[in-house]
Amino acid sequence: MQWDNTPNTGFTNSGAVPWMPVFDNYREINVSTQLGNKNTVLEYWREILKIRRKYSSLFVYGTFIPVNEHQDLLAFIKTDPKTGSIAMTVANLSQSEVALPKVEGGSLGSMQPSMTNYLGVVAKSVLGPYEARVYLMA
């Protein structure tokens, strides 16, 4: 990711020729414009990594269980037998809404996601186009 909106995006001084091309959108999309703004891609991934570090026994070392529900849905469960923590990650890989998968003992629609890439109101029983959520039961 580009560092800032200066020529050569903060990787080298403006008189030098960078070894990789600078993207045309460097003035709008860079670390300095996204840092601290919670509605940006940078801060979204920083939050994801914070949760991953906090629950590393679950997200890094936990047991992976795939959930095959729909061809446009990436869904999996991670479990940590030591702590009893469970996380379910669901991601809609299409431009259409997709129903949330059924889970044993209830519905994801009745739960509050710990993370989502959607701003504002989140539909309870469906994932919007390209929406992703993490449900954490720690």
A tleap script that builds the chain and sets N, CA, C and O, in Angstrom:
source leaprc.protein.ff14SB
mol = sequence {
  NMET GLN TRP ASP ASN THR PRO ASN THR GLY
  PHE THR ASN SER GLY ALA VAL PRO TRP MET
  PRO VAL PHE ASP ASN TYR ARG GLU ILE ASN
  VAL SER THR GLN LEU GLY ASN LYS ASN THR
  VAL LEU GLU TYR TRP ARG GLU ILE LEU LYS
  ILE ARG ARG LYS TYR SER SER LEU PHE VAL
  TYR GLY THR PHE ILE PRO VAL ASN GLU HIE
  GLN ASP LEU LEU ALA PHE ILE LYS THR ASP
  PRO LYS THR GLY SER ILE ALA MET THR VAL
  ALA ASN LEU SER GLN SER GLU VAL ALA LEU
  PRO LYS VAL GLU GLY GLY SER LEU GLY SER
  MET GLN PRO SER MET THR ASN TYR LEU GLY
  VAL VAL ALA LYS SER VAL LEU GLY PRO TYR
  GLU ALA ARG VAL TYR LEU MET CALA
}
set mol.1.N position { 0.853 -1.181 0.000 }
set mol.1.CA position { 0.000 0.000 0.000 }
set mol.1.C position { 0.892 1.235 0.000 }
set mol.1.O position { 1.934 1.262 0.655 }
set mol.2.N position { 0.480 2.232 -0.725 }
set mol.2.CA position { 1.239 3.473 -0.832 }
set mol.2.C position { 1.230 4.204 0.507 }
set mol.2.O position { 0.218 4.197 1.207 }
set mol.3.N position { 2.350 4.836 0.872 }
set mol.3.CA position { 2.458 5.477 2.185 }
set mol.3.C position { 1.691 6.792 2.266 }
set mol.3.O position { 0.971 7.031 3.235 }
set mol.4.N position { 1.841 7.642 1.258 }
set mol.4.CA position { 1.209 8.961 1.339 }
set mol.4.C position { 0.895 9.481 -0.057 }
set mol.4.O position { 1.040 8.762 -1.046 }
set mol.5.N position { 0.456 10.754 -0.129 }
set mol.5.CA position { 0.040 11.322 -1.412 }
set mol.5.C position { 1.114 12.189 -2.061 }
set mol.5.O position { 0.810 13.013 -2.924 }
set mol.6.N position { 2.356 12.011 -1.656 }
set mol.6.CA position { 3.456 12.745 -2.277 }
set mol.6.C position { 3.930 11.997 -3.525 }
set mol.6.O position { 3.625 10.816 -3.693 }
set mol.7.N position { 4.677 12.685 -4.404 }
set mol.7.CA position { 5.229 11.973 -5.561 }
set mol.7.C position { 6.037 10.757 -5.082 }
set mol.7.O position { 6.763 10.844 -4.092 }
set mol.8.N position { 5.912 9.668 -5.763 }
set mol.8.CA position { 6.537 8.386 -5.413 }
set mol.8.C position { 5.977 7.805 -4.118 }
set mol.8.O position { 6.558 6.889 -3.536 }
set mol.9.N position { 4.873 8.334 -3.685 }
set mol.9.CA position { 4.045 7.820 -2.579 }
set mol.9.C position { 4.784 7.569 -1.272 }
set mol.9.O position { 4.373 6.717 -0.484 }
set mol.10.N position { 5.861 8.294 -1.034 }
set mol.10.CA position { 6.573 8.168 0.231 }
set mol.10.C position { 7.615 7.071 0.269 }
set mol.10.O position { 8.258 6.874 1.300 }
set mol.11.N position { 7.803 6.347 -0.832 }
set mol.11.CA position { 8.792 5.267 -0.844 }
set mol.11.C position { 10.201 5.761 -1.165 }
set mol.11.O position { 11.187 5.162 -0.738 }
set mol.12.N position { 10.288 6.842 -1.911 }
set mol.12.CA position { 11.586 7.404 -2.262 }
set mol.12.C position { 11.383 8.890 -2.555 }
set mol.12.O position { 10.249 9.335 -2.728 }
set mol.13.N position { 12.472 9.662 -2.611 }
set mol.13.CA position { 12.303 11.100 -2.836 }
set mol.13.C position { 11.778 11.368 -4.243 }
set mol.13.O position { 11.859 10.513 -5.125 }
set mol.14.N position { 11.243 12.560 -4.434 }
set mol.14.CA position { 10.522 12.868 -5.676 }
set mol.14.C position { 11.411 12.877 -6.913 }
set mol.14.O position { 10.897 12.729 -8.021 }
set mol.15.N position { 12.713 13.044 -6.772 }
set mol.15.CA position { 13.594 13.055 -7.938 }
set mol.15.C position { 14.002 11.670 -8.407 }
set mol.15.O position { 14.508 11.516 -9.519 }
set mol.16.N position { 13.793 10.677 -7.588 }
set mol.16.CA position { 14.216 9.312 -7.922 }
set mol.16.C position { 13.164 8.602 -8.766 }
set mol.16.O position { 12.000 9.002 -8.803 }
set mol.17.N position { 13.589 7.561 -9.429 }
set mol.17.CA position { 12.669 6.722 -10.195 }
set mol.17.C position { 12.402 5.469 -9.362 }
set mol.17.O position { 13.319 4.686 -9.113 }
set mol.18.N position { 11.153 5.274 -8.928 }
set mol.18.CA position { 10.861 4.090 -8.106 }
set mol.18.C position { 10.998 2.809 -8.927 }
set mol.18.O position { 10.805 2.814 -10.142 }
set mol.19.N position { 11.332 1.723 -8.252 }
set mol.19.CA position { 11.520 0.450 -8.962 }
set mol.19.C position { 10.198 -0.173 -9.379 }
set mol.19.O position { 10.169 -1.037 -10.256 }
set mol.20.N position { 9.094 0.259 -8.754 }
set mol.20.CA position { 7.759 -0.194 -9.163 }
set mol.20.C position { 6.939 1.032 -9.540 }
set mol.20.O position { 7.154 2.109 -8.984 }
set mol.21.N position { 6.007 0.887 -10.472 }
set mol.21.CA position { 5.199 2.046 -10.868 }
set mol.21.C position { 4.280 2.509 -9.737 }
set mol.21.O position { 3.853 1.717 -8.897 }
set mol.22.N position { 3.992 3.796 -9.737 }
set mol.22.CA position { 3.068 4.390 -8.775 }
set mol.22.C position { 1.668 4.312 -9.379 }
set mol.22.O position { 1.468 4.655 -10.544 }
set mol.23.N position { 0.711 3.862 -8.588 }
set mol.23.CA position { -0.666 3.768 -9.078 }
set mol.23.C position { -1.276 5.159 -9.220 }
set mol.23.O position { -0.934 6.076 -8.474 }
set mol.24.N position { -2.180 5.304 -10.182 }
set mol.24.CA position { -2.817 6.594 -10.441 }
set mol.24.C position { -3.619 7.108 -9.252 }
set mol.24.O position { -3.783 8.319 -9.106 }
set mol.25.N position { -4.119 6.226 -8.407 }
set mol.25.CA position { -4.986 6.629 -7.297 }
set mol.25.C position { -4.221 6.914 -6.004 }
set mol.25.O position { -4.831 6.961 -4.936 }
set mol.26.N position { -2.909 7.105 -6.074 }
set mol.26.CA position { -2.102 7.270 -4.860 }
set mol.26.C position { -2.501 8.479 -4.020 }
set mol.26.O position { -2.267 8.484 -2.811 }
set mol.27.N position { -3.095 9.495 -4.626 }
set mol.27.CA position { -3.497 10.676 -3.851 }
set mol.27.C position { -4.673 10.370 -2.920 }
set mol.27.O position { -4.788 10.954 -1.842 }
set mol.28.N position { -5.542 9.449 -3.345 }
set mol.28.CA position { -6.726 9.109 -2.553 }
set mol.28.C position { -6.517 7.863 -1.695 }
set mol.28.O position { -7.006 7.799 -0.567 }
set mol.29.N position { -5.801 6.881 -2.217 }
set mol.29.CA position { -5.657 5.601 -1.516 }
set mol.29.C position { -4.218 5.440 -1.055 }
set mol.29.O position { -3.333 5.089 -1.835 }
set mol.30.N position { -4.003 5.702 0.228 }
set mol.30.CA position { -2.681 5.557 0.825 }
set mol.30.C position { -2.831 5.487 2.344 }
set mol.30.O position { -3.893 5.788 2.888 }
set mol.31.N position { -1.779 5.096 3.001 }
set mol.31.CA position { -1.824 4.919 4.454 }
set mol.31.C position { -2.178 6.222 5.163 }
set mol.31.O position { -3.011 6.218 6.069 }
set mol.32.N position { -1.569 7.324 4.774 }
set mol.32.CA position { -1.789 8.572 5.515 }
set mol.32.C position { -3.236 9.062 5.445 }
set mol.32.O position { -3.708 9.686 6.395 }
set mol.33.N position { -3.954 8.799 4.346 }
set mol.33.CA position { -5.355 9.232 4.275 }
set mol.33.C position { -6.298 8.257 4.972 }
set mol.33.O position { -7.406 8.639 5.348 }
set mol.34.N position { -5.876 6.990 5.152 }
set mol.34.CA position { -6.755 5.994 5.765 }
set mol.34.C position { -6.491 5.784 7.253 }
set mol.34.O position { -7.371 5.311 7.972 }
set mol.35.N position { -5.307 6.125 7.721 }
set mol.35.CA position { -4.937 5.891 9.112 }
set mol.35.C position { -5.863 6.649 10.058 }
set mol.35.O position { -6.001 7.868 9.958 }
set mol.36.N position { -6.492 5.926 10.968 }
set mol.36.CA position { -7.382 6.536 11.945 }
set mol.36.C position { -8.822 6.686 11.490 }
set mol.36.O position { -9.680 7.036 12.300 }
set mol.37.N position { -9.115 6.433 10.223 }
set mol.37.CA position { -10.488 6.507 9.712 }
set mol.37.C position { -11.060 5.096 9.708 }
set mol.37.O position { -10.696 4.282 8.860 }
set mol.38.N position { -11.954 4.801 10.651 }
set mol.38.CA position { -12.432 3.428 10.834 }
set mol.38.C position { -13.204 2.876 9.637 }
set mol.38.O position { -13.434 1.669 9.569 }
set mol.39.N position { -13.601 3.709 8.713 }
set mol.39.CA position { -14.364 3.252 7.548 }
set mol.39.C position { -13.478 3.010 6.330 }
set mol.39.O position { -13.942 3.121 5.195 }
set mol.40.N position { -12.210 2.680 6.555 }
set mol.40.CA position { -11.293 2.444 5.443 }
set mol.40.C position { -10.817 0.996 5.435 }
set mol.40.O position { -10.925 0.282 6.432 }
set mol.41.N position { -10.297 0.588 4.305 }
set mol.41.CA position { -9.763 -0.767 4.161 }
set mol.41.C position { -8.601 -0.991 5.129 }
set mol.41.O position { -8.508 -2.052 5.746 }
set mol.42.N position { -7.723 -0.011 5.264 }
set mol.42.CA position { -6.581 -0.148 6.172 }
set mol.42.C position { -7.040 -0.427 7.596 }
set mol.42.O position { -6.558 -1.368 8.227 }
set mol.43.N position { -7.960 0.372 8.107 }
set mol.43.CA position { -8.409 0.198 9.490 }
set mol.43.C position { -9.224 -1.078 9.669 }
set mol.43.O position { -9.204 -1.676 10.745 }
set mol.44.N position { -9.938 -1.500 8.634 }
set mol.44.CA position { -10.669 -2.770 8.695 }
set mol.44.C position { -9.687 -3.911 8.921 }
set mol.44.O position { -9.900 -4.749 9.797 }
set mol.45.N position { -8.605 -3.947 8.132 }
set mol.45.CA position { -7.626 -5.025 8.270 }
set mol.45.C position { -6.825 -4.908 9.557 }
set mol.45.O position { -6.411 -5.926 10.111 }
set mol.46.N position { -6.600 -3.717 10.039 }
set mol.46.CA position { -5.929 -3.571 11.342 }
set mol.46.C position { -6.801 -4.153 12.448 }
set mol.46.O position { -6.293 -4.786 13.374 }
set mol.47.N position { -8.113 -3.941 12.357 }
set mol.47.CA position { -9.040 -4.496 13.344 }
set mol.47.C position { -9.085 -6.024 13.250 }
set mol.47.O position { -9.086 -6.705 14.275 }
set mol.48.N position { -9.121 -6.560 12.044 }
set mol.48.CA position { -9.091 -8.014 11.849 }
set mol.48.C position { -7.829 -8.601 12.494 }
set mol.48.O position { -7.905 -9.608 13.198 }
set mol.49.N position { -6.687 -7.981 12.258 }
set mol.49.CA position { -5.433 -8.490 12.824 }
set mol.49.C position { -5.403 -8.370 14.346 }
set mol.49.O position { -4.815 -9.214 15.023 }
set mol.50.N position { -6.031 -7.330 14.884 }
set mol.50.CA position { -6.116 -7.180 16.342 }
set mol.50.C position { -6.912 -8.338 16.956 }
set mol.50.O position { -6.507 -8.904 17.972 }
set mol.51.N position { -8.033 -8.682 16.341 }
set mol.51.CA position { -8.846 -9.808 16.824 }
set mol.51.C position { -8.068 -11.114 16.674 }
set mol.51.O position { -8.110 -11.961 17.566 }
set mol.52.N position { -7.370 -11.284 15.573 }
set mol.52.CA position { -6.575 -12.497 15.351 }
set mol.52.C position { -5.502 -12.650 16.434 }
set mol.52.O position { -5.286 -13.751 16.940 }
set mol.53.N position { -4.831 -11.550 16.790 }
set mol.53.CA position { -3.814 -11.609 17.852 }
set mol.53.C position { -4.444 -11.900 19.207 }
set mol.53.O position { -3.920 -12.706 19.977 }
set mol.54.N position { -5.565 -11.248 19.502 }
set mol.54.CA position { -6.227 -11.425 20.798 }
set mol.54.C position { -6.701 -12.862 20.993 }
set mol.54.O position { -6.616 -13.401 22.096 }
set mol.55.N position { -7.194 -13.475 19.935 }
set mol.55.CA position { -7.712 -14.845 19.994 }
set mol.55.C position { -6.854 -15.776 19.137 }
set mol.55.O position { -7.388 -16.572 18.364 }
set mol.56.N position { -5.542 -15.684 19.268 }
set mol.56.CA position { -4.656 -16.478 18.407 }
set mol.56.C position { -4.827 -17.979 18.614 }
set mol.56.O position { -4.671 -18.749 17.666 }
set mol.57.N position { -5.145 -18.410 19.836 }
set mol.57.CA position { -5.332 -19.853 20.040 }
set mol.57.C position { -6.523 -20.363 19.233 }
set mol.57.O position { -6.576 -21.542 18.883 }
set mol.58.N position { -7.466 -19.493 18.941 }
set mol.58.CA position { -8.630 -19.856 18.132 }
set mol.58.C position { -8.348 -19.680 16.642 }
set mol.58.O position { -8.475 -20.627 15.866 }
set mol.59.N position { -7.966 -18.463 16.244 }
set mol.59.CA position { -7.840 -18.153 14.821 }
set mol.59.C position { -6.578 -18.715 14.170 }
set mol.59.O position { -6.590 -19.029 12.980 }
set mol.60.N position { -5.497 -18.846 14.925 }
set mol.60.CA position { -4.250 -19.350 14.356 }
set mol.60.C position { -4.131 -20.858 14.542 }
set mol.60.O position { -3.807 -21.585 13.602 }
set mol.61.N position { -4.397 -21.322 15.764 }
set mol.61.CA position { -4.142 -22.725 16.093 }
set mol.61.C position { -5.406 -23.569 16.216 }
set mol.61.O position { -5.322 -24.781 16.417 }
set mol.62.N position { -6.564 -22.950 16.099 }
set mol.62.CA position { -7.812 -23.680 16.262 }
set mol.62.C position { -8.084 -24.657 15.132 }
set mol.62.O position { -7.429 -24.627 14.090 }
set mol.63.N position { -9.050 -25.515 15.356 }
set mol.63.CA position { -9.458 -26.513 14.373 }
set mol.63.C position { -10.328 -25.861 13.308 }
set mol.63.O position { -11.242 -25.098 13.621 }
set mol.64.N position { -10.040 -26.165 12.060 }
set mol.64.CA position { -10.755 -25.604 10.908 }
set mol.64.C position { -11.828 -26.582 10.456 }
set mol.64.O position { -11.548 -27.755 10.208 }
set mol.65.N position { -13.064 -26.091 10.349 }
set mol.65.CA position { -14.181 -26.916 9.886 }
set mol.65.C position { -14.872 -26.177 8.740 }
set mol.65.O position { -15.502 -25.145 8.972 }
set mol.66.N position { -14.767 -26.684 7.506 }
set mol.66.CA position { -15.432 -26.008 6.390 }
set mol.66.C position { -16.945 -26.181 6.467 }
set mol.66.O position { -17.443 -27.203 6.938 }
set mol.67.N position { -17.663 -25.170 5.998 }
set mol.67.CA position { -19.126 -25.223 5.919 }
set mol.67.C position { -19.487 -25.066 4.450 }
set mol.67.O position { -19.290 -23.997 3.871 }
set mol.68.N position { -20.007 -26.110 3.853 }
set mol.68.CA position { -20.375 -26.078 2.433 }
set mol.68.C position { -21.876 -25.885 2.325 }
set mol.68.O position { -22.642 -26.841 2.445 }
set mol.69.N position { -22.288 -24.666 2.101 }
set mol.69.CA position { -23.712 -24.324 2.098 }
set mol.69.C position { -24.186 -23.858 0.727 }
set mol.69.O position { -25.288 -24.203 0.298 }
set mol.70.N position { -23.364 -23.080 0.044 }
set mol.70.CA position { -23.774 -22.423 -1.195 }
set mol.70.C position { -22.512 -22.141 -2.003 }
set mol.70.O position { -21.472 -21.815 -1.430 }
set mol.71.N position { -22.591 -22.261 -3.308 }
set mol.71.CA position { -21.388 -22.089 -4.133 }
set mol.71.C position { -20.799 -20.682 -4.064 }
set mol.71.O position { -19.605 -20.508 -4.310 }
set mol.72.N position { -21.602 -19.683 -3.739 }
set mol.72.CA position { -21.104 -18.310 -3.656 }
set mol.72.C position { -20.753 -17.897 -2.232 }
set mol.72.O position { -20.459 -16.730 -1.977 }
set mol.73.N position { -20.782 -18.844 -1.311 }
set mol.73.CA position { -20.546 -18.547 0.098 }
set mol.73.C position { -19.292 -19.262 0.574 }
set mol.73.O position { -19.179 -20.483 0.463 }
set mol.74.N position { -18.355 -18.493 1.104 }
set mol.74.CA position { -17.201 -19.066 1.783 }
set mol.74.C position { -17.535 -19.025 3.268 }
set mol.74.O position { -17.732 -17.950 3.834 }
set mol.75.N position { -17.599 -20.176 3.890 }
set mol.75.CA position { -17.952 -20.225 5.310 }
set mol.75.C position { -17.135 -21.307 5.993 }
set mol.75.O position { -16.954 -22.403 5.463 }
set mol.76.N position { -16.644 -20.975 7.186 }
set mol.76.CA position { -15.920 -21.964 7.967 }
set mol.76.C position { -16.020 -21.627 9.447 }
set mol.76.O position { -16.272 -20.488 9.840 }
set mol.77.N position { -15.813 -22.657 10.245 }
set mol.77.CA position { -15.834 -22.533 11.703 }
set mol.77.C position { -14.434 -22.832 12.206 }
set mol.77.O position { -13.762 -23.729 11.698 }
set mol.78.N position { -13.996 -22.078 13.207 }
set mol.78.CA position { -12.753 -22.372 13.913 }
set mol.78.C position { -13.139 -22.645 15.363 }
set mol.78.O position { -13.932 -21.908 15.948 }
set mol.79.N position { -12.577 -23.704 15.939 }
set mol.79.CA position { -12.852 -24.041 17.336 }
set mol.79.C position { -11.545 -24.175 18.096 }
set mol.79.O position { -10.526 -24.592 17.546 }
set mol.80.N position { -11.592 -23.816 19.361 }
set mol.80.CA position { -10.446 -23.983 20.252 }
set mol.80.C position { -10.881 -24.880 21.402 }
set mol.80.O position { -11.570 -24.418 22.312 }
set mol.81.N position { -10.492 -26.155 21.381 }
set mol.81.CA position { -10.933 -27.079 22.423 }
set mol.81.C position { -10.459 -26.688 23.825 }
set mol.81.O position { -11.110 -27.034 24.812 }
set mol.82.N position { -9.338 -25.975 23.924 }
set mol.82.CA position { -8.813 -25.583 25.240 }
set mol.82.C position { -9.706 -24.558 25.927 }
set mol.82.O position { -9.959 -24.650 27.128 }
set mol.83.N position { -10.184 -23.574 25.155 }
set mol.83.CA position { -10.967 -22.488 25.748 }
set mol.83.C position { -12.459 -22.627 25.497 }
set mol.83.O position { -13.264 -21.977 26.164 }
set mol.84.N position { -12.833 -23.468 24.544 }
set mol.84.CA position { -14.239 -23.596 24.169 }
set mol.84.C position { -14.704 -22.497 23.231 }
set mol.84.O position { -15.889 -22.418 22.906 }
set mol.85.N position { -13.784 -21.650 22.794 }
set mol.85.CA position { -14.132 -20.558 21.880 }
set mol.85.C position { -14.468 -21.101 20.499 }
set mol.85.O position { -13.899 -22.092 20.039 }
set mol.86.N position { -15.406 -20.423 19.854 }
set mol.86.CA position { -15.827 -20.787 18.504 }
set mol.86.C position { -15.964 -19.501 17.692 }
set mol.86.O position { -16.450 -18.489 18.198 }
set mol.87.N position { -15.540 -19.545 16.451 }
set mol.87.CA position { -15.746 -18.422 15.533 }
set mol.87.C position { -16.264 -18.971 14.219 }
set mol.87.O position { -15.837 -20.031 13.759 }
set mol.88.N position { -17.179 -18.245 13.627 }
set mol.88.CA position { -17.648 -18.606 12.292 }
set mol.88.C position { -17.429 -17.411 11.381 }
set mol.88.O position { -17.843 -16.292 11.685 }
set mol.89.N position { -16.777 -17.667 10.270 }
set mol.89.CA position { -16.526 -16.647 9.267 }
set mol.89.C position { -17.373 -16.973 8.048 }
set mol.89.O position { -17.383 -18.109 7.573 }
set mol.90.N position { -18.083 -15.970 7.545 }
set mol.90.CA position { -18.912 -16.137 6.357 }
set mol.90.C position { -18.606 -14.994 5.397 }
set mol.90.O position { -18.498 -13.839 5.810 }
set mol.91.N position { -18.468 -15.319 4.125 }
set mol.91.CA position { -18.189 -14.302 3.118 }
set mol.91.C position { -18.975 -14.614 1.854 }
set mol.91.O position { -18.903 -15.717 1.314 }
set mol.92.N position { -19.717 -13.632 1.401 }
set mol.92.CA position { -20.470 -13.747 0.157 }
set mol.92.C position { -19.536 -13.350 -0.984 }
set mol.92.O position { -19.053 -12.218 -1.026 }
set mol.93.N position { -19.286 -14.266 -1.896 }
set mol.93.CA position { -18.367 -14.021 -3.002 }
set mol.93.C position { -19.084 -13.616 -4.283 }
set mol.93.O position { -18.511 -13.685 -5.370 }
set mol.94.N position { -20.341 -13.191 -4.152 }
set mol.94.CA position { -21.127 -12.848 -5.339 }
set mol.94.C position { -21.696 -11.434 -5.234 }
set mol.94.O position { -21.580 -10.770 -4.203 }
set mol.95.N position { -22.309 -10.999 -6.323 }
set mol.95.CA position { -22.943 -9.676 -6.344 }
set mol.95.C position { -24.423 -9.739 -5.983 }
set mol.95.O position { -25.137 -8.745 -6.116 }
set mol.96.N position { -24.888 -10.899 -5.527 }
set mol.96.CA position { -26.278 -11.084 -5.095 }
set mol.96.C position { -26.309 -11.425 -3.614 }
set mol.96.O position { -25.309 -11.869 -3.050 }
set mol.97.N position { -27.462 -11.216 -2.986 }
set mol.97.CA position { -27.608 -11.614 -1.588 }
set mol.97.C position { -27.546 -13.133 -1.471 }
set mol.97.O position { -27.964 -13.853 -2.377 }
set mol.98.N position { -27.019 -13.613 -0.343 }
set mol.98.CA position { -26.937 -15.044 -0.057 }
set mol.98.C position { -27.420 -15.254 1.373 }
set mol.98.O position { -27.039 -14.513 2.279 }
set mol.99.N position { -28.262 -16.269 1.572 }
set mol.99.CA position { -28.772 -16.572 2.912 }
set mol.99.C position { -27.636 -17.043 3.811 }
set mol.99.O position { -26.728 -17.749 3.373 }
set mol.100.N position { -27.706 -16.638 5.079 }
set mol.100.CA position { -26.730 -17.114 6.057 }
set mol.100.C position { -26.895 -18.614 6.258 }
set mol.100.O position { -28.016 -19.121 6.206 }
set mol.101.N position { -25.804 -19.327 6.484 }
set mol.101.CA position { -25.928 -20.767 6.706 }
set mol.101.C position { -26.591 -21.063 8.047 }
set mol.101.O position { -26.529 -20.263 8.981 }
set mol.102.N position { -27.219 -22.217 8.119 }
set mol.102.CA position { -27.827 -22.671 9.373 }
set mol.102.C position { -26.720 -23.196 10.277 }
set mol.102.O position { -25.768 -23.822 9.810 }
set mol.103.N position { -26.851 -22.936 11.567 }
set mol.103.CA position { -25.879 -23.447 12.532 }
set mol.103.C position { -26.602 -24.259 13.591 }
set mol.103.O position { -27.769 -24.014 13.895 }
set mol.104.N position { -25.897 -25.216 14.141 }
set mol.104.CA position { -26.483 -26.063 15.170 }
set mol.104.C position { -26.856 -25.209 16.380 }
set mol.104.O position { -26.050 -24.414 16.864 }
set mol.105.N position { -28.067 -25.381 16.854 }
set mol.105.CA position { -28.498 -24.689 18.061 }
set mol.105.C position { -29.009 -23.282 17.847 }
set mol.105.O position { -29.227 -22.564 18.823 }
set mol.106.N position { -29.212 -22.852 16.601 }
set mol.106.CA position { -29.738 -21.507 16.417 }
set mol.106.C position { -29.483 -20.951 15.040 }
set mol.106.O position { -29.209 -21.680 14.087 }
set mol.107.N position { -29.579 -19.654 14.963 }
set mol.107.CA position { -29.441 -18.958 13.695 }
set mol.107.C position { -28.411 -17.851 13.843 }
set mol.107.O position { -28.403 -17.135 14.844 }
set mol.108.N position { -27.544 -17.709 12.850 }
set mol.108.CA position { -26.602 -16.593 12.873 }
set mol.108.C position { -27.343 -15.267 12.821 }
set mol.108.O position { -26.858 -14.258 13.335 }
set mol.109.N position { -28.524 -15.266 12.200 }
set mol.109.CA position { -29.302 -14.040 12.091 }
set mol.109.C position { -29.697 -13.456 13.433 }
set mol.109.O position { -29.984 -12.263 13.526 }
set mol.110.N position { -29.717 -14.284 14.484 }
set mol.110.CA position { -30.070 -13.787 15.816 }
set mol.110.C position { -28.848 -13.291 16.582 }
set mol.110.O position { -28.979 -12.777 17.693 }
set mol.111.N position { -27.668 -13.441 16.001 }
set mol.111.CA position { -26.430 -13.042 16.669 }
set mol.111.C position { -25.893 -11.739 16.095 }
set mol.111.O position { -26.215 -11.363 14.968 }
set mol.112.N position { -25.082 -11.064 16.874 }
set mol.112.CA position { -24.421 -9.841 16.438 }
set mol.112.C position { -23.023 -10.197 15.938 }
set mol.112.O position { -22.253 -10.803 16.683 }
set mol.113.N position { -22.666 -9.841 14.698 }
set mol.113.CA position { -21.319 -10.161 14.226 }
set mol.113.C position { -20.263 -9.343 14.968 }
set mol.113.O position { -20.494 -8.185 15.317 }
set mol.114.N position { -19.111 -9.954 15.202 }
set mol.114.CA position { -17.990 -9.253 15.831 }
set mol.114.C position { -17.292 -8.332 14.842 }
set mol.114.O position { -16.740 -7.301 15.227 }
set mol.115.N position { -17.317 -8.707 13.567 }
set mol.115.CA position { -16.705 -7.909 12.503 }
set mol.115.C position { -17.553 -8.043 11.250 }
set mol.115.O position { -18.129 -9.099 10.986 }
set mol.116.N position { -17.625 -6.974 10.488 }
set mol.116.CA position { -18.267 -6.996 9.179 }
set mol.116.C position { -17.612 -5.930 8.318 }
set mol.116.O position { -17.071 -4.953 8.836 }
set mol.117.N position { -17.658 -6.111 7.023 }
set mol.117.CA position { -17.116 -5.097 6.127 }
set mol.117.C position { -18.194 -4.136 5.635 }
set mol.117.O position { -17.901 -3.231 4.853 }
set mol.118.N position { -19.428 -4.319 6.080 }
set mol.118.CA position { -20.524 -3.426 5.697 }
set mol.118.C position { -20.670 -2.323 6.736 }
set mol.118.O position { -20.495 -2.556 7.932 }
set mol.119.N position { -20.989 -1.133 6.275 }
set mol.119.CA position { -21.250 -0.010 7.171 }
set mol.119.C position { -22.750 0.118 7.382 }
set mol.119.O position { -23.536 -0.211 6.493 }
set mol.120.N position { -23.140 0.585 8.529 }
set mol.120.CA position { -24.556 0.823 8.784 }
set mol.120.C position { -25.297 -0.431 9.164 }
set mol.120.O position { -24.749 -1.319 9.817 }
set mol.121.N position { -26.551 -0.501 8.751 }
set mol.121.CA position { -27.430 -1.606 9.123 }
set mol.121.C position { -27.000 -2.884 8.409 }
set mol.121.O position { -26.780 -2.894 7.198 }
set mol.122.N position { -26.885 -3.950 9.179 }
set mol.122.CA position { -26.529 -5.260 8.638 }
set mol.122.C position { -27.786 -6.117 8.633 }
set mol.122.O position { -28.428 -6.280 9.671 }
set mol.123.N position { -28.145 -6.669 7.470 }
set mol.123.CA position { -29.314 -7.553 7.382 }
set mol.123.C position { -29.083 -8.769 8.262 }
set mol.123.O position { -27.964 -9.275 8.349 }
set mol.124.N position { -30.128 -9.233 8.908 }
set mol.124.CA position { -29.984 -10.317 9.874 }
set mol.124.C position { -29.813 -11.688 9.239 }
set mol.124.O position { -28.974 -12.465 9.695 }
set mol.125.N position { -30.577 -12.012 8.206 }
set mol.125.CA position { -30.604 -13.389 7.711 }
set mol.125.C position { -29.894 -13.597 6.377 }
set mol.125.O position { -29.810 -14.725 5.892 }
set mol.126.N position { -29.385 -12.526 5.784 }
set mol.126.CA position { -28.693 -12.650 4.501 }
set mol.126.C position { -27.399 -11.845 4.521 }
set mol.126.O position { -27.244 -10.896 5.290 }
set mol.127.N position { -26.488 -12.247 3.665 }
set mol.127.CA position { -25.278 -11.466 3.429 }
set mol.127.C position { -25.495 -10.657 2.164 }
set mol.127.O position { -25.961 -11.185 1.154 }
set mol.128.N position { -25.158 -9.381 2.216 }
set mol.128.CA position { -25.245 -8.550 1.031 }
set mol.128.C position { -24.146 -8.906 0.044 }
set mol.128.O position { -23.267 -9.710 0.356 }
set mol.129.N position { -24.186 -8.316 -1.144 }
set mol.129.CA position { -23.142 -8.583 -2.128 }
set mol.129.C position { -21.746 -8.305 -1.557 }
set mol.129.O position { -21.482 -7.216 -1.047 }
set mol.130.N position { -20.869 -9.288 -1.649 }
set mol.130.CA position { -19.471 -9.201 -1.209 }
set mol.130.C position { -19.323 -8.878 0.280 }
set mol.130.O position { -18.278 -8.388 0.709 }
set mol.131.N position { -20.347 -9.145 1.050 }
set mol.131.CA position { -20.280 -8.903 2.490 }
set mol.131.C position { -19.569 -10.059 3.187 }
set mol.131.O position { -19.711 -11.219 2.800 }
set mol.132.N position { -18.805 -9.720 4.218 }
set mol.132.CA position { -18.138 -10.728 5.045 }
set mol.132.C position { -18.389 -10.401 6.511 }
set mol.132.O position { -18.438 -9.234 6.899 }
set mol.133.N position { -18.547 -11.445 7.320 }
set mol.133.CA position { -18.764 -11.275 8.760 }
set mol.133.C position { -17.979 -12.330 9.525 }
set mol.133.O position { -17.705 -13.420 9.024 }
set mol.134.N position { -17.627 -11.972 10.748 }
set mol.134.CA position { -17.045 -12.926 11.688 }
set mol.134.C position { -17.921 -12.910 12.929 }
set mol.134.O position { -18.153 -11.859 13.525 }
set mol.135.N position { -18.403 -14.084 13.312 }
set mol.135.CA position { -19.173 -14.263 14.540 }
set mol.135.C position { -18.251 -14.944 15.539 }
set mol.135.O position { -17.689 -16.000 15.252 }
set mol.136.N position { -18.096 -14.340 16.709 }
set mol.136.CA position { -17.172 -14.857 17.710 }
set mol.136.C position { -17.930 -15.208 18.977 }
set mol.136.O position { -18.642 -14.377 19.541 }
set mol.137.N position { -17.771 -16.429 19.413 }
set mol.137.CA position { -18.346 -16.885 20.672 }
set mol.137.C position { -17.177 -17.315 21.544 }
set mol.137.O position { -16.775 -18.479 21.536 }
set mol.138.N position { -16.634 -16.361 22.298 }
set mol.138.CA position { -15.418 -16.629 23.083 }
set mol.138.C position { -15.728 -16.742 24.565 }
set mol.138.O position { -14.824 -16.966 25.369 }
savepdb mol mol.pdb
quit
